[in-house]
Amino acid sequence: MSGVPAIVITLIFGAIAGFLASAITGGSGGLIRNIIVGLIGAIVGHFVLRYVGVSLNGPVLQALASAVVGGVIVILLGRFLGG
C-alpha cells in the first residue's frame, strides 16, 4: 500500500473498528461517529490490553482488537456518563 497515505488507512481502520464496537454494544451511528469511536478506542484499547497483558499474533490483529475493545469501552463509558 505504498501509494495510499497513512491517514487514509488509519481512517478506514478506525471506521471498521468503530462499526464493530457499535455493533457489539447495540449502538448506531454514522461514518464520522464510527471513525471517532475507532480512533479514540484504539488509544484506550492499546493501554487496556497492555495493562492486562494481552498480546495477539500479528500487528493488524492486535491493532484491530485494541481498537474494538477500546471502542466498546468508549461507547459504554459515554452511555454511563451521558445518562
N, C-alpha and C positions, 0 to 999 in steps of 0.2 A: 504494500500500500504506500509506496513511496511518493505517489502523486497526490495523495489526499492529505490535506492539512490535519494536524493532530487535533485541532479544536473541533473539526467536523466529526472525527471518530469519537472524541470524548462526548459530544452532544448526542450522537446516536446511541452510544453505550449508556449514557445517562437516561435517555428516553426509554430504552429497553428495561433497564433496572427499575426505573420509576413505575413503568407499566406493570411489571411483575409484582412490585411491592404493593401497588394499588389493588391488583387482582387478589393477592393474598389477604389483604385486610378488608376486602369487600368495598373498597372506595371507588371513586370515579374521578376523572379529571382529564383535561386535555393534554396536548403535546407539551406545552410550556410547563404545566404543573408536573408532568412526569419527568421532564428533564431536570427541573429544580429539585424534585424529591430524589431523583437518582444521583445527582451531583452531591447534594448535601449528605445523602445516605452513604455514598462512597466514603466520605470523610469519617462519618460516625462509625460505619461498619468496620473500617480499617482499624480504628482504635479498639473497638469492642472485640473483634476477632483476635487481634493481637493480645489483648488483655487476658482473654480466656484461653489463649494458646492454640487456637485453631489454625491449621495450615493445610491448604489443599494443593494437590499437584497441578501445576500449570498456572502461569500468571494470569491468563484470561479467566479461567475458572475462579481463581482466588479473588480477582477484582470484581467479577460479576456477583459472586456470593457476598462479598463485603458490601457492595452497593445495594443489593436486595435486602440483606439483613438490616443494614443501616436505614434504608428507606422505610422498612416496616416500623422500625423504632421511631423514626421521624414522624411518620403518619400517626402512630398511636400516641406519641407524646403531644402532637398537635391537637388531637382529639381530646386528650386529657386536659390540656391547658386551655383549650378553646371552649370547653363546656360540654 
